[in-house]
Amino acid sequence: MHLSAAINSFKSSNLISWKTSGKVSKVKIWPGFTGQGRYFEFHSNLIPASSDFVRESLLCTSLCRDGYKIRTVEHLLSALEAKGIDNCRIQIQSLDSEDTEVEVPIFDGSANAWVEAIEQVGRKEALDRCGNNVEKLAPYLSEPFYVSINDSFMVAFPASKVHISCGIDFPKVNSFVLWYADC
């Protein structure tokens, strides 16, 4: 069985529930200035898409700041990274103006819908605050890097090409899924 077929059968399994808040949200992505990075705007609060604002969440990545929380950011941020968009304001709204927590739509559980939406509207080159084009800075890793939190870990090695391997263990259903990607 091919990996994609295995993943699709796993997603549709009755053994696993994919819990979401069920609340509707609206997302708009606006071009940002060079060097601003990616950040979310929720109820006029700015939350940078940075590991400094990640908080522990069950089965998703959440960004939190000043009592506001944005859940399931991983698919949208992956799509932005894949399409080379590193400076943008991600405006997100909940239908309930009293909410202090909002969830980015997860669509089919991948970044594909976000990638398609970005390709449909296109990209705009980031400019500095004076309207000038600035050469894109490309970060590189000069030595191996390792970080772990509880039972999760990440390892990165210097390389000329991006290769990503990741896995998730579902101990309650005795299942482990592994993904590979070359960029």
PyMOL commands that place a pseudoatom at each C-alpha (Angstrom):
pseudoatom trace, name=CA, resn=MET, resi=1, chain=A, elem=C, hetatm=0, pos=[0.000, 0.000, 0.000]
pseudoatom trace, name=CA, resn=HIS, resi=2, chain=A, elem=C, hetatm=0, pos=[1.350, 3.447, -0.900]
pseudoatom trace, name=CA, resn=LEU, resi=3, chain=A, elem=C, hetatm=0, pos=[1.934, 5.892, 1.932]
pseudoatom trace, name=CA, resn=SER, resi=4, chain=A, elem=C, hetatm=0, pos=[-0.777, 8.297, 0.727]
pseudoatom trace, name=CA, resn=ALA, resi=5, chain=A, elem=C, hetatm=0, pos=[-3.337, 5.479, 0.591]
pseudoatom trace, name=CA, resn=ALA, resi=6, chain=A, elem=C, hetatm=0, pos=[-2.359, 4.406, 4.103]
pseudoatom trace, name=CA, resn=ILE, resi=7, chain=A, elem=C, hetatm=0, pos=[-2.702, 7.957, 5.410]
pseudoatom trace, name=CA, resn=ASN, resi=8, chain=A, elem=C, hetatm=0, pos=[-6.101, 8.419, 3.736]
pseudoatom trace, name=CA, resn=SER, resi=9, chain=A, elem=C, hetatm=0, pos=[-7.413, 5.150, 5.154]
pseudoatom trace, name=CA, resn=PHE, resi=10, chain=A, elem=C, hetatm=0, pos=[-6.078, 6.178, 8.555]
pseudoatom trace, name=CA, resn=LYS, resi=11, chain=A, elem=C, hetatm=0, pos=[-7.819, 9.581, 8.340]
pseudoatom trace, name=CA, resn=SER, resi=12, chain=A, elem=C, hetatm=0, pos=[-11.131, 7.939, 7.527]
pseudoatom trace, name=CA, resn=SER, resi=13, chain=A, elem=C, hetatm=0, pos=[-10.826, 5.273, 10.224]
pseudoatom trace, name=CA, resn=ASN, resi=14, chain=A, elem=C, hetatm=0, pos=[-13.603, 5.022, 12.802]
pseudoatom trace, name=CA, resn=LEU, resi=15, chain=A, elem=C, hetatm=0, pos=[-10.937, 4.418, 15.444]
pseudoatom trace, name=CA, resn=ILE, resi=16, chain=A, elem=C, hetatm=0, pos=[-9.815, 8.034, 15.500]
pseudoatom trace, name=CA, resn=SER, resi=17, chain=A, elem=C, hetatm=0, pos=[-11.785, 11.223, 16.066]
pseudoatom trace, name=CA, resn=TRP, resi=18, chain=A, elem=C, hetatm=0, pos=[-10.378, 14.484, 14.714]
pseudoatom trace, name=CA, resn=LYS, resi=19, chain=A, elem=C, hetatm=0, pos=[-11.632, 16.964, 17.295]
pseudoatom trace, name=CA, resn=THR, resi=20, chain=A, elem=C, hetatm=0, pos=[-12.182, 20.562, 16.219]
pseudoatom trace, name=CA, resn=SER, resi=21, chain=A, elem=C, hetatm=0, pos=[-13.931, 23.409, 17.963]
pseudoatom trace, name=CA, resn=GLY, resi=22, chain=A, elem=C, hetatm=0, pos=[-16.693, 23.394, 15.353]
pseudoatom trace, name=CA, resn=LYS, resi=23, chain=A, elem=C, hetatm=0, pos=[-16.692, 27.206, 15.378]
pseudoatom trace, name=CA, resn=VAL, resi=24, chain=A, elem=C, hetatm=0, pos=[-16.446, 29.053, 12.095]
pseudoatom trace, name=CA, resn=SER, resi=25, chain=A, elem=C, hetatm=0, pos=[-13.590, 31.470, 11.530]
pseudoatom trace, name=CA, resn=LYS, resi=26, chain=A, elem=C, hetatm=0, pos=[-12.608, 33.759, 8.683]
pseudoatom trace, name=CA, resn=VAL, resi=27, chain=A, elem=C, hetatm=0, pos=[-8.981, 34.195, 7.581]
pseudoatom trace, name=CA, resn=LYS, resi=28, chain=A, elem=C, hetatm=0, pos=[-7.467, 36.916, 5.381]
pseudoatom trace, name=CA, resn=ILE, resi=29, chain=A, elem=C, hetatm=0, pos=[-3.773, 37.072, 4.536]
pseudoatom trace, name=CA, resn=TRP, resi=30, chain=A, elem=C, hetatm=0, pos=[-2.258, 40.494, 3.839]
pseudoatom trace, name=CA, resn=PRO, resi=31, chain=A, elem=C, hetatm=0, pos=[1.247, 41.283, 2.527]
pseudoatom trace, name=CA, resn=GLY, resi=32, chain=A, elem=C, hetatm=0, pos=[3.691, 42.460, 5.173]
pseudoatom trace, name=CA, resn=PHE, resi=33, chain=A, elem=C, hetatm=0, pos=[6.836, 44.566, 5.074]
pseudoatom trace, name=CA, resn=THR, resi=34, chain=A, elem=C, hetatm=0, pos=[10.239, 42.935, 4.748]
pseudoatom trace, name=CA, resn=GLY, resi=35, chain=A, elem=C, hetatm=0, pos=[11.467, 41.776, 8.132]
pseudoatom trace, name=CA, resn=GLN, resi=36, chain=A, elem=C, hetatm=0, pos=[8.060, 41.780, 9.846]
pseudoatom trace, name=CA, resn=GLY, resi=37, chain=A, elem=C, hetatm=0, pos=[7.682, 38.031, 9.625]
pseudoatom trace, name=CA, resn=ARG, resi=38, chain=A, elem=C, hetatm=0, pos=[4.393, 36.202, 9.835]
pseudoatom trace, name=CA, resn=TYR, resi=39, chain=A, elem=C, hetatm=0, pos=[1.941, 37.236, 12.515]
pseudoatom trace, name=CA, resn=PHE, resi=40, chain=A, elem=C, hetatm=0, pos=[-1.708, 36.768, 13.392]
pseudoatom trace, name=CA, resn=GLU, resi=41, chain=A, elem=C, hetatm=0, pos=[-4.138, 39.577, 14.160]
pseudoatom trace, name=CA, resn=PHE, resi=42, chain=A, elem=C, hetatm=0, pos=[-7.065, 38.503, 16.341]
pseudoatom trace, name=CA, resn=HIS, resi=43, chain=A, elem=C, hetatm=0, pos=[-9.330, 41.128, 17.979]
pseudoatom trace, name=CA, resn=SER, resi=44, chain=A, elem=C, hetatm=0, pos=[-6.644, 43.773, 17.266]
pseudoatom trace, name=CA, resn=ASN, resi=45, chain=A, elem=C, hetatm=0, pos=[-4.083, 41.674, 19.169]
pseudoatom trace, name=CA, resn=LEU, resi=46, chain=A, elem=C, hetatm=0, pos=[-0.909, 40.727, 17.333]
pseudoatom trace, name=CA, resn=ILE, resi=47, chain=A, elem=C, hetatm=0, pos=[0.527, 37.249, 17.881]
pseudoatom trace, name=CA, resn=PRO, resi=48, chain=A, elem=C, hetatm=0, pos=[3.777, 36.498, 16.023]
pseudoatom trace, name=CA, resn=ALA, resi=49, chain=A, elem=C, hetatm=0, pos=[4.021, 33.088, 14.362]
pseudoatom trace, name=CA, resn=SER, resi=50, chain=A, elem=C, hetatm=0, pos=[7.001, 32.297, 16.556]
pseudoatom trace, name=CA, resn=SER, resi=51, chain=A, elem=C, hetatm=0, pos=[7.937, 29.385, 18.793]
pseudoatom trace, name=CA, resn=ASP, resi=52, chain=A, elem=C, hetatm=0, pos=[8.072, 31.940, 21.629]
pseudoatom trace, name=CA, resn=PHE, resi=53, chain=A, elem=C, hetatm=0, pos=[4.255, 31.984, 21.630]
pseudoatom trace, name=CA, resn=VAL, resi=54, chain=A, elem=C, hetatm=0, pos=[3.560, 28.238, 21.199]
pseudoatom trace, name=CA, resn=ARG, resi=55, chain=A, elem=C, hetatm=0, pos=[1.637, 26.683, 24.066]
pseudoatom trace, name=CA, resn=GLU, resi=56, chain=A, elem=C, hetatm=0, pos=[0.959, 23.031, 24.695]
pseudoatom trace, name=CA, resn=SER, resi=57, chain=A, elem=C, hetatm=0, pos=[-2.178, 21.833, 22.928]
pseudoatom trace, name=CA, resn=LEU, resi=58, chain=A, elem=C, hetatm=0, pos=[-3.679, 18.453, 22.254]
pseudoatom trace, name=CA, resn=LEU, resi=59, chain=A, elem=C, hetatm=0, pos=[-3.075, 17.323, 18.630]
pseudoatom trace, name=CA, resn=CYS, resi=60, chain=A, elem=C, hetatm=0, pos=[-2.450, 20.810, 17.253]
pseudoatom trace, name=CA, resn=THR, resi=61, chain=A, elem=C, hetatm=0, pos=[-0.188, 23.829, 17.490]
pseudoatom trace, name=CA, resn=SER, resi=62, chain=A, elem=C, hetatm=0, pos=[-1.541, 26.860, 19.346]
pseudoatom trace, name=CA, resn=LEU, resi=63, chain=A, elem=C, hetatm=0, pos=[-0.134, 30.361, 19.581]
pseudoatom trace, name=CA, resn=CYS, resi=64, chain=A, elem=C, hetatm=0, pos=[-1.043, 32.397, 22.679]
pseudoatom trace, name=CA, resn=ARG, resi=65, chain=A, elem=C, hetatm=0, pos=[-0.486, 35.953, 23.809]
pseudoatom trace, name=CA, resn=ASP, resi=66, chain=A, elem=C, hetatm=0, pos=[-2.175, 38.232, 26.350]
pseudoatom trace, name=CA, resn=GLY, resi=67, chain=A, elem=C, hetatm=0, pos=[-5.077, 35.816, 26.946]
pseudoatom trace, name=CA, resn=TYR, resi=68, chain=A, elem=C, hetatm=0, pos=[-5.794, 35.198, 23.236]
pseudoatom trace, name=CA, resn=LYS, resi=69, chain=A, elem=C, hetatm=0, pos=[-5.262, 31.816, 21.600]
pseudoatom trace, name=CA, resn=ILE, resi=70, chain=A, elem=C, hetatm=0, pos=[-5.114, 30.754, 17.947]
pseudoatom trace, name=CA, resn=ARG, resi=71, chain=A, elem=C, hetatm=0, pos=[-5.320, 26.984, 17.429]
pseudoatom trace, name=CA, resn=THR, resi=72, chain=A, elem=C, hetatm=0, pos=[-4.374, 24.710, 14.505]
pseudoatom trace, name=CA, resn=VAL, resi=73, chain=A, elem=C, hetatm=0, pos=[-1.912, 27.141, 12.935]
pseudoatom trace, name=CA, resn=GLU, resi=74, chain=A, elem=C, hetatm=0, pos=[0.400, 24.412, 11.581]
pseudoatom trace, name=CA, resn=HIS, resi=75, chain=A, elem=C, hetatm=0, pos=[-1.237, 23.787, 8.174]
pseudoatom trace, name=CA, resn=LEU, resi=76, chain=A, elem=C, hetatm=0, pos=[-1.523, 27.445, 7.209]
pseudoatom trace, name=CA, resn=LEU, resi=77, chain=A, elem=C, hetatm=0, pos=[2.028, 28.220, 8.383]
pseudoatom trace, name=CA, resn=SER, resi=78, chain=A, elem=C, hetatm=0, pos=[3.349, 25.178, 6.477]
pseudoatom trace, name=CA, resn=ALA, resi=79, chain=A, elem=C, hetatm=0, pos=[1.661, 26.380, 3.296]
pseudoatom trace, name=CA, resn=LEU, resi=80, chain=A, elem=C, hetatm=0, pos=[3.101, 29.886, 3.717]
pseudoatom trace, name=CA, resn=GLU, resi=81, chain=A, elem=C, hetatm=0, pos=[6.573, 28.422, 4.215]
pseudoatom trace, name=CA, resn=ALA, resi=82, chain=A, elem=C, hetatm=0, pos=[6.207, 26.116, 1.204]
pseudoatom trace, name=CA, resn=LYS, resi=83, chain=A, elem=C, hetatm=0, pos=[5.174, 29.051, -1.000]
pseudoatom trace, name=CA, resn=GLY, resi=84, chain=A, elem=C, hetatm=0, pos=[8.015, 31.266, 0.277]
pseudoatom trace, name=CA, resn=ILE, resi=85, chain=A, elem=C, hetatm=0, pos=[5.787, 33.788, 2.045]
pseudoatom trace, name=CA, resn=ASP, resi=86, chain=A, elem=C, hetatm=0, pos=[7.661, 34.966, 5.103]
pseudoatom trace, name=CA, resn=ASN, resi=87, chain=A, elem=C, hetatm=0, pos=[6.176, 38.431, 5.721]
pseudoatom trace, name=CA, resn=CYS, resi=88, chain=A, elem=C, hetatm=0, pos=[2.416, 38.637, 6.160]
pseudoatom trace, name=CA, resn=ARG, resi=89, chain=A, elem=C, hetatm=0, pos=[-0.395, 39.643, 8.479]
pseudoatom trace, name=CA, resn=ILE, resi=90, chain=A, elem=C, hetatm=0, pos=[-2.864, 36.808, 9.005]
pseudoatom trace, name=CA, resn=GLN, resi=91, chain=A, elem=C, hetatm=0, pos=[-6.124, 38.390, 10.063]
pseudoatom trace, name=CA, resn=ILE, resi=92, chain=A, elem=C, hetatm=0, pos=[-8.441, 35.879, 11.731]
pseudoatom trace, name=CA, resn=GLN, resi=93, chain=A, elem=C, hetatm=0, pos=[-11.957, 36.476, 13.000]
pseudoatom trace, name=CA, resn=SER, resi=94, chain=A, elem=C, hetatm=0, pos=[-14.410, 34.380, 14.947]
pseudoatom trace, name=CA, resn=LEU, resi=95, chain=A, elem=C, hetatm=0, pos=[-18.113, 34.842, 14.361]
pseudoatom trace, name=CA, resn=ASP, resi=96, chain=A, elem=C, hetatm=0, pos=[-18.493, 35.409, 18.120]
pseudoatom trace, name=CA, resn=SER, resi=97, chain=A, elem=C, hetatm=0, pos=[-16.890, 38.734, 19.038]
pseudoatom trace, name=CA, resn=GLU, resi=98, chain=A, elem=C, hetatm=0, pos=[-16.530, 37.573, 22.669]
pseudoatom trace, name=CA, resn=ASP, resi=99, chain=A, elem=C, hetatm=0, pos=[-14.242, 34.621, 21.812]
pseudoatom trace, name=CA, resn=THR, resi=100, chain=A, elem=C, hetatm=0, pos=[-10.698, 34.767, 23.141]
pseudoatom trace, name=CA, resn=GLU, resi=101, chain=A, elem=C, hetatm=0, pos=[-9.808, 31.596, 21.228]
pseudoatom trace, name=CA, resn=VAL, resi=102, chain=A, elem=C, hetatm=0, pos=[-10.123, 30.894, 17.516]
pseudoatom trace, name=CA, resn=GLU, resi=103, chain=A, elem=C, hetatm=0, pos=[-9.247, 27.978, 15.264]
pseudoatom trace, name=CA, resn=VAL, resi=104, chain=A, elem=C, hetatm=0, pos=[-7.645, 28.249, 11.821]
pseudoatom trace, name=CA, resn=PRO, resi=105, chain=A, elem=C, hetatm=0, pos=[-9.705, 26.081, 9.422]
pseudoatom trace, name=CA, resn=ILE, resi=106, chain=A, elem=C, hetatm=0, pos=[-8.076, 22.656, 8.942]
pseudoatom trace, name=CA, resn=PHE, resi=107, chain=A, elem=C, hetatm=0, pos=[-9.947, 21.687, 5.747]
pseudoatom trace, name=CA, resn=ASP, resi=108, chain=A, elem=C, hetatm=0, pos=[-8.813, 18.128, 4.857]
pseudoatom trace, name=CA, resn=GLY, resi=109, chain=A, elem=C, hetatm=0, pos=[-6.150, 18.008, 7.578]
pseudoatom trace, name=CA, resn=SER, resi=110, chain=A, elem=C, hetatm=0, pos=[-3.290, 19.036, 5.284]
pseudoatom trace, name=CA, resn=ALA, resi=111, chain=A, elem=C, hetatm=0, pos=[-1.810, 22.261, 3.953]
pseudoatom trace, name=CA, resn=ASN, resi=112, chain=A, elem=C, hetatm=0, pos=[-3.106, 21.545, 0.430]
pseudoatom trace, name=CA, resn=ALA, resi=113, chain=A, elem=C, hetatm=0, pos=[-6.174, 23.836, 0.518]
pseudoatom trace, name=CA, resn=TRP, resi=114, chain=A, elem=C, hetatm=0, pos=[-4.022, 26.697, 1.806]
pseudoatom trace, name=CA, resn=VAL, resi=115, chain=A, elem=C, hetatm=0, pos=[-1.393, 26.103, -0.902]
pseudoatom trace, name=CA, resn=GLU, resi=116, chain=A, elem=C, hetatm=0, pos=[-4.104, 26.108, -3.582]
pseudoatom trace, name=CA, resn=ALA, resi=117, chain=A, elem=C, hetatm=0, pos=[-5.618, 29.339, -2.218]
pseudoatom trace, name=CA, resn=ILE, resi=118, chain=A, elem=C, hetatm=0, pos=[-2.205, 31.041, -2.193]
pseudoatom trace, name=CA, resn=GLU, resi=119, chain=A, elem=C, hetatm=0, pos=[-1.522, 29.890, -5.753]
pseudoatom trace, name=CA, resn=GLN, resi=120, chain=A, elem=C, hetatm=0, pos=[-4.936, 31.169, -6.867]
pseudoatom trace, name=CA, resn=VAL, resi=121, chain=A, elem=C, hetatm=0, pos=[-4.419, 34.724, -5.575]
pseudoatom trace, name=CA, resn=GLY, resi=122, chain=A, elem=C, hetatm=0, pos=[-0.669, 34.845, -6.165]
pseudoatom trace, name=CA, resn=ARG, resi=123, chain=A, elem=C, hetatm=0, pos=[2.153, 36.371, -4.196]
pseudoatom trace, name=CA, resn=LYS, resi=124, chain=A, elem=C, hetatm=0, pos=[3.369, 39.901, -3.739]
pseudoatom trace, name=CA, resn=GLU, resi=125, chain=A, elem=C, hetatm=0, pos=[7.044, 40.625, -3.227]
pseudoatom trace, name=CA, resn=ALA, resi=126, chain=A, elem=C, hetatm=0, pos=[7.746, 42.070, 0.196]
pseudoatom trace, name=CA, resn=LEU, resi=127, chain=A, elem=C, hetatm=0, pos=[8.949, 45.664, 0.231]
pseudoatom trace, name=CA, resn=ASP, resi=128, chain=A, elem=C, hetatm=0, pos=[10.601, 47.676, 2.971]
pseudoatom trace, name=CA, resn=ARG, resi=129, chain=A, elem=C, hetatm=0, pos=[8.734, 50.611, 4.534]
pseudoatom trace, name=CA, resn=CYS, resi=130, chain=A, elem=C, hetatm=0, pos=[10.162, 52.931, 1.853]
pseudoatom trace, name=CA, resn=GLY, resi=131, chain=A, elem=C, hetatm=0, pos=[8.738, 50.802, -0.970]
pseudoatom trace, name=CA, resn=ASN, resi=132, chain=A, elem=C, hetatm=0, pos=[12.076, 49.259, -2.005]
pseudoatom trace, name=CA, resn=ASN, resi=133, chain=A, elem=C, hetatm=0, pos=[12.700, 45.639, -2.945]
pseudoatom trace, name=CA, resn=VAL, resi=134, chain=A, elem=C, hetatm=0, pos=[15.028, 43.926, -0.506]
pseudoatom trace, name=CA, resn=GLU, resi=135, chain=A, elem=C, hetatm=0, pos=[16.979, 40.758, -1.197]
pseudoatom trace, name=CA, resn=LYS, resi=136, chain=A, elem=C, hetatm=0, pos=[15.406, 37.842, 0.647]
pseudoatom trace, name=CA, resn=LEU, resi=137, chain=A, elem=C, hetatm=0, pos=[17.485, 36.577, 3.529]
pseudoatom trace, name=CA, resn=ALA, resi=138, chain=A, elem=C, hetatm=0, pos=[17.861, 32.817, 3.443]
pseudoatom trace, name=CA, resn=PRO, resi=139, chain=A, elem=C, hetatm=0, pos=[18.635, 31.295, 6.828]
pseudoatom trace, name=CA, resn=TYR, resi=140, chain=A, elem=C, hetatm=0, pos=[20.924, 28.307, 6.982]
pseudoatom trace, name=CA, resn=LEU, resi=141, chain=A, elem=C, hetatm=0, pos=[21.890, 25.888, 9.705]
pseudoatom trace, name=CA, resn=SER, resi=142, chain=A, elem=C, hetatm=0, pos=[25.598, 25.720, 10.463]
pseudoatom trace, name=CA, resn=GLU, resi=143, chain=A, elem=C, hetatm=0, pos=[25.523, 22.887, 13.017]
pseudoatom trace, name=CA, resn=PRO, resi=144, chain=A, elem=C, hetatm=0, pos=[23.068, 20.204, 14.208]
pseudoatom trace, name=CA, resn=PHE, resi=145, chain=A, elem=C, hetatm=0, pos=[20.223, 21.432, 16.403]
pseudoatom trace, name=CA, resn=TYR, resi=146, chain=A, elem=C, hetatm=0, pos=[18.135, 19.428, 18.897]
pseudoatom trace, name=CA, resn=VAL, resi=147, chain=A, elem=C, hetatm=0, pos=[15.215, 20.422, 21.115]
pseudoatom trace, name=CA, resn=SER, resi=148, chain=A, elem=C, hetatm=0, pos=[12.782, 18.345, 23.165]
pseudoatom trace, name=CA, resn=ILE, resi=149, chain=A, elem=C, hetatm=0, pos=[9.711, 19.099, 25.224]
pseudoatom trace, name=CA, resn=ASN, resi=150, chain=A, elem=C, hetatm=0, pos=[8.139, 16.293, 27.233]
pseudoatom trace, name=CA, resn=ASP, resi=151, chain=A, elem=C, hetatm=0, pos=[7.828, 13.358, 24.820]
pseudoatom trace, name=CA, resn=SER, resi=152, chain=A, elem=C, hetatm=0, pos=[8.230, 15.449, 21.638]
pseudoatom trace, name=CA, resn=PHE, resi=153, chain=A, elem=C, hetatm=0, pos=[11.493, 16.299, 19.930]
pseudoatom trace, name=CA, resn=MET, resi=154, chain=A, elem=C, hetatm=0, pos=[12.944, 17.897, 16.818]
pseudoatom trace, name=CA, resn=VAL, resi=155, chain=A, elem=C, hetatm=0, pos=[16.356, 17.421, 15.226]
pseudoatom trace, name=CA, resn=ALA, resi=156, chain=A, elem=C, hetatm=0, pos=[17.768, 19.481, 12.342]
pseudoatom trace, name=CA, resn=PHE, resi=157, chain=A, elem=C, hetatm=0, pos=[21.004, 18.935, 10.420]
pseudoatom trace, name=CA, resn=PRO, resi=158, chain=A, elem=C, hetatm=0, pos=[22.840, 21.219, 7.988]
pseudoatom trace, name=CA, resn=ALA, resi=159, chain=A, elem=C, hetatm=0, pos=[22.089, 20.222, 4.377]
pseudoatom trace, name=CA, resn=SER, resi=160, chain=A, elem=C, hetatm=0, pos=[22.025, 21.676, 0.876]
pseudoatom trace, name=CA, resn=LYS, resi=161, chain=A, elem=C, hetatm=0, pos=[18.439, 20.490, 0.313]
pseudoatom trace, name=CA, resn=VAL, resi=162, chain=A, elem=C, hetatm=0, pos=[15.439, 20.467, 2.659]
pseudoatom trace, name=CA, resn=HIS, resi=163, chain=A, elem=C, hetatm=0, pos=[14.337, 16.968, 3.656]
pseudoatom trace, name=CA, resn=ILE, resi=164, chain=A, elem=C, hetatm=0, pos=[11.661, 16.590, 6.315]
pseudoatom trace, name=CA, resn=SER, resi=165, chain=A, elem=C, hetatm=0, pos=[10.748, 13.408, 8.159]
pseudoatom trace, name=CA, resn=CYS, resi=166, chain=A, elem=C, hetatm=0, pos=[8.104, 13.410, 10.850]
pseudoatom trace, name=CA, resn=GLY, resi=167, chain=A, elem=C, hetatm=0, pos=[5.950, 10.939, 12.664]
pseudoatom trace, name=CA, resn=ILE, resi=168, chain=A, elem=C, hetatm=0, pos=[3.138, 10.750, 15.146]
pseudoatom trace, name=CA, resn=ASP, resi=169, chain=A, elem=C, hetatm=0, pos=[2.396, 7.984, 17.587]
pseudoatom trace, name=CA, resn=PHE, resi=170, chain=A, elem=C, hetatm=0, pos=[-1.198, 7.185, 18.543]
pseudoatom trace, name=CA, resn=PRO, resi=171, chain=A, elem=C, hetatm=0, pos=[-0.639, 4.789, 21.477]
pseudoatom trace, name=CA, resn=LYS, resi=172, chain=A, elem=C, hetatm=0, pos=[-4.359, 4.329, 22.202]
pseudoatom trace, name=CA, resn=VAL, resi=173, chain=A, elem=C, hetatm=0, pos=[-4.866, 2.691, 18.801]
pseudoatom trace, name=CA, resn=ASN, resi=174, chain=A, elem=C, hetatm=0, pos=[-1.401, 1.086, 18.514]
pseudoatom trace, name=CA, resn=SER, resi=175, chain=A, elem=C, hetatm=0, pos=[-0.592, 3.064, 15.400]
pseudoatom trace, name=CA, resn=PHE, resi=176, chain=A, elem=C, hetatm=0, pos=[2.390, 5.088, 14.213]
pseudoatom trace, name=CA, resn=VAL, resi=177, chain=A, elem=C, hetatm=0, pos=[2.374, 7.223, 11.053]
pseudoatom trace, name=CA, resn=LEU, resi=178, chain=A, elem=C, hetatm=0, pos=[5.549, 8.478, 9.385]
pseudoatom trace, name=CA, resn=TRP, resi=179, chain=A, elem=C, hetatm=0, pos=[5.788, 11.114, 6.619]
pseudoatom trace, name=CA, resn=TYR, resi=180, chain=A, elem=C, hetatm=0, pos=[8.667, 12.126, 4.369]
pseudoatom trace, name=CA, resn=ALA, resi=181, chain=A, elem=C, hetatm=0, pos=[9.035, 15.184, 2.170]
pseudoatom trace, name=CA, resn=ASP, resi=182, chain=A, elem=C, hetatm=0, pos=[11.814, 16.503, -0.049]
pseudoatom trace, name=CA, resn=CYS, resi=183, chain=A, elem=C, hetatm=0, pos=[11.614, 20.177, -0.945]
for i in range(1, 183): cmd.bond("trace and resi %d" % i, "trace and resi %d" % (i + 1))
show_as sticks, trace
zoom trace
